[in-house]
Amino acid sequence: MAQSTAFSSLASKNVVVRYAAALIAVAIALELGRLANPLAGSVVGYALVFLSLAFASWYCGVGPSVVVAILGIAGLEFWVAPVGTLQAVSDYAILGLLVLAAVFAMIIVMGESRRRENMKLVQARGELEHRVKDRTAALDRANQGLSELTARLMQLQDDERRRIAREMHDSIGQTLAALTMNLTRVSADIESLNKTARTVEDSLALAQEVNKEVRTVSYLLHPPLLDESGLASAVRWYVDGFAERSQIRIHVDIPEDFGRLRQEMEIALFRIVQECLTNIHRHSGSQVAAIHLSRSASEVLLLIEDRGVGVPPEKIDDVATDGTPGVGIRGMRERMRQLHGSLVVHSSGKGTTVEARLPIKNQVAAESPEVAA
């Protein structure tokens, strides 16, 4: 069908091609009919000429079809099954020629009608393909804009987390430290007043607890170790605290010489560790987990495994840490995609494995890590 359409398109643009194809078709039909005439009679020749006329009328147009009809009639009478001279042609033969000419005319009319309809279909198809290309290009531009917006949103989210962490550490943390010192002094001065002392001690304990919580939240939002010591130290610190809070035994496998990566790569991998451990605690029911972090000359590989209930394949993309757009597995995949990496989730009834890969070829790790203010 595709070849037929291509020939129709070519023939419609080139008159020489139409006439050449028609002449070749009728010549082949007459020659084959002449060769078959001693064995099968003139029936084969008539059938082949009919086919050549049908071909010409469908694909070549009215002019070539008329030429084929004239050559076909003449060839049938004087080449395929010659009757001698024109004087030898009987009235019956003339009547047969007229009937044959009428049939050929009907074939030409029907073929031309079909050819015109076919050309309309070809033109409509071309217009449709052009529209599809335009819509596809518009969709690609929209997807590119959405991708850039998503990347910018994630960057702003990380920057805002870092700013909030610094503000909490620098302002609220310092204020609570001063309050703790004041309450400590007051507690020492009024030891004689038991009731007041107990109240002050309770207040001191509360202030210390708030100070501890503020520091913990600040570190969770953006651990200073991530800027000061790198990804490996930040992951070990976070896993120690998470294991203590969740009572999940977590095995960490990170080479001592892991080194530093670019800042955005370290942030992306650390967020994946955070969100995966949170999902394990909230959804999997697993009491154990394992984190493997390694690097080669070309890529960084992060594997996070548990032995929980697993996640059905159709619900993997819906698993999120808190139901907010941009987090969970979709958020992790987007982070990897922005850095030209990949994230694959394997899950069964015996556990879940998250595999994240980031290319580091031609990328230089940070030589002087940013120090949190």
N, C-alpha and C positions, 0 to 999 in steps of 0.2 A: 504493500500500500504506500509506503514511504517512497519507494523507487518510482512508482506510477505518478505520484504527486510531484516528484522532482522533475520527471520527464515532461509533465504537463506544464510546469512552470517554465522550464527551458524552452519548450516549443512555442509557448505563448509570446516569448520575447524575441524569437529568431525565425524569420520566414524561411530562410534557407534550410534550417533544420527540419521544419515541418514538411517541405516539399521533398527533401532528400529522404526522410524517413518513409514518407508515403510511397515514393518511387521504389525504394529498396524493398518494401513490403510486397508490392504488387509484382515486382520482378521475381522475387523468391517464390511467390505463390504460383505464378505462371510456369516457372521452370520446373518446380516440383510437380505441378499438374501435368506438364508435358512428359516428364519422366515416368509418372504413374499411369499415364493413359493406356499404354499397351496392356497393363496388368489389370487395372480396375476400371478402365473407361474414363469418360470425361467427368464423372461425378466428383472425383477427388479434386480436379482442377476447379470446378465450380465452387466446391466447399472452401478451398483455399483462397480463391478470389473474394468470396463473401467475407472470410476472416480478415483479409487485408483491407477490404473496404470498411469493415467495422472498426478496425484499428485506426485507419486514417480519419474516419468521421468522429471518433471519440477523442483523438489526441492531436490531430493536425489541422482541422478546420474544414470549411466548405470548399475552398479552392483546391487543396490537395486531394480531397475526397472526390471531386468531380474528375480530376485528372486520373485518379485510380479507377473510377467507374468506366471512363472512356477506354483507358488502356486495358482494363480487365475484360470488357466486352470484345474489344478487337482481338486481344490475345486469345480468348477462349475460342473465337470463331476461326482465326487464321494461324494460331500457333499451337494451342493445346490440342484441339481437334479440328484441323483445317478442313474446310469444305470446298476449297478450290478458289475460284474467282468470284467476284461480286455477282457476275451474271449467273453463276450456278446456285445462288441463294434462292430458295423457294419462298413462296408467300408464307408458308408455315414457319419457316426459319425466321423470316422477318417478324412475324407475330411473336415468336419466342424471344427475339431480341428486344422487342418493345416491352414485353412483360418483364424481362430481365432488367431493362433500364428503369422501369417503374419501381421494381423492388429495390434496385440500387438507390433510387431517389428517396424512397422511404427510409432506407438505412441511413442515408446522409442526413435527412431531416432529424431523425431520432438521435443520431450520434451527435449532431451539432447541438441539439437541445441538452443532451447529457453533458457535452463538453463545456457549455456555458455555465451550467449548474455547478460543475466541478470547479471551474475557475472562480466562481463566486465563493465556493467553500474554501478554496485555497486562499483567496483574499481575506475572507473572514478569519481564517486560522492565523494568517500573518498579523492581522490587527490584534487578535486575542493574545498572541505571543508577545507582541509589543507592549500591550497593556500589562501583561503578567510581569515582564521585565521591569516596567516602570514601578509597579507595586512592590516587586521584590527589592528594588533599589531603595524605595522609600522605607520599607520595613527594615532593611539593613542599616539605614541611617538612624532610624528610631532606636534599634537595638544598640547601636554604637553609643548613642546619646545616653540611653539608660545605663549602659555599662560604665560610662564615665561618671554618671551621677552616683551610681552605687559605690564606685571606688572613692569618690570624694566624700560621700556620706560616712564610709567606714574610717577614712582618714580623720575626718572631723570628730567622730566618736572616740577614736583613740586619743586625739589631742585633748578633747574635753575631759576624758578620764584622767589623763596625766595632770591637767590643770587643777581638777578638783582634788586629786591626791596631794598635790603640792600645797594647795590652799589649806586643806585640813591639817596637814603636817605642820605647816608654818604658823598658822593662826590659832586654830582651836587647840592643837597639840601644845603649843607654847603657853597658851592661857591656862590650860588644865595643869600643866607642869607647875606654873606659878601658884595656882590655887592649892595644889598638893603641898607645896612647900609652906604656904601660909597656914594651912590646916595642921600640918605637922608641928609648926611652931606653937600654934594655939593649944594643940593637944598637950604639948610639953609644959606649957605655962599653967594649965588648969587641971593638972593631975589630981589636985586636992579635991576637986569637985567631981565626984564619981559619975553623977548623972550626966552632967555636961560633957564630961570626958567620953562617956559611952556614945553620946550623940555625935560628938566630934569625930570619934573613931569610926563610927558608922559612915559619917559623911566622907571621911578620908578614904575609907574602903570603896565607897561608891565612886568618888572622884578617880581613884586609881583604876577602878574597873572601866569607867567611861574612857579614861585615857588609853587603856589597853585596847578597848574596842575600836576607838578612833584610829589608832595606829594600825590595827588589823585591817579595818576597812580601807584605809589609805593604801596599805601595801597590796591588798587584793585588787584594788582598782588599777594600780600601776606599780608593781614592786620596784623599789629603787635598785634592787640587785640586777634587774633586767638591763638598766642603763650602766650600772657600775661594773658588774662582773660578767654579764652575759647570760645567754639562754640557759646553759647547763646549771649554773648556780641558782637562777630564779626558779627553774623547774624543781630542783631538789628541795629548795626552801618551801615552795608551795605544796609539794606532795607531803612533806613532813607535817605541815599544819593541817592539811586536808585529811590525812590518815588519822590524826589525833581526834579531829572533830567528828569524822564519819565512822570510825572504827572499821575501816576497810584496809586490809593489808595490801600495800602497793609495792611492787618490786620495780625499782628504777635501774635501768641499764644505760648509762651514758659514759662514753670514753673520757678519761681524765684529760686528754689532749683535744677535746672537741673544738675549742677555739671560739672565735666570735664570727657572727654573720652581720649582714646589713641590718639596720635598725628595724625596717619594715618586715623583714623576714623573721627576726626574733620575736617581734610582737605577734605576727600571725601564728607562728608555731606555739607560742605561750598561750594565746587565746584558745587554740584548739585543745591543748592539754586541759585548760580550765573547763571548757564546755563538755569535753568528753567525760571527765571525772564527775562533773555535776550530773550528767545523764546517767552514768553508772550508779551513782548514789540514789537518784530519784526513781529510775525506771527499771534497772536490770535486776535488782535484788542480789547481785553478786557480792560476796564477802572478800573477794580477791581481785586484783587488777595488776597489769604489768605495762610499763612504759619503756620502749626501746627507742633510743635516739642515736643516729649514726650519720656519718657523712663520708662521701667519697670525693674524688676530684671533680665530679660532674653534678652531684645532687646531694640533698639532705633527705633522709628517710626517717619518718616518725611513725611508730606503730603503737597503738593503744589497744589492749585486749582485756576482756573480762570473761567470766564464766556464768553469766546471768541467763535470763529467759530469752534473750535475743529480741529482734525487731522484725516483724513481717516485712517483706520487700515492698509491698504497696504503701507502707507507713513510714519508711525510712526518712523521706524528705519532710515529713510532718513532725519529726521529733525535734523539739526545741527546748531550751533550758527554762524559759519563762514565758513563752507564748508571744514574745515581742518580735516583729519582723526584723530580719537581719541577724538573728542568732540561731543556734542549733545547727543541724547538718547543712542546711541551705547556706547559712552565713559562713560556715567553715569552707564550703566549696567555693563560694564567691571570693573569700580571702585568697585561697589557693589560685583561683583563675586569674585574679589581678596580678599575681606574681608569676604567671605562666606555669603554675604547678598543677597538681591533681590531688583529689581526695576520693578514696574508694571505701565503701562500707560493706563488709561481709558479715552476715548475721545468720544465725541458726538457733535452734532450741538449746544449744549448748554454749552460747556466748556470742559476743560481737567483737569484730576487729575493725578498727579505723586505721587506714593506711594513707598517710599524707606524704607527698613527694614535692620537693622544690628544687628546680635547677639552680646550680651555683656556678656553672661554667661561665667564664669571662666576668665574674662578679668578684669584687674584692671585699673581704670582711673589714669591718670598721677597725682601724688601727688605734684610734683613741676614742673609746666609748664615751658617750655623753654622760655627764655626771648630773644627777638630779639636783636641782637647786634646793 
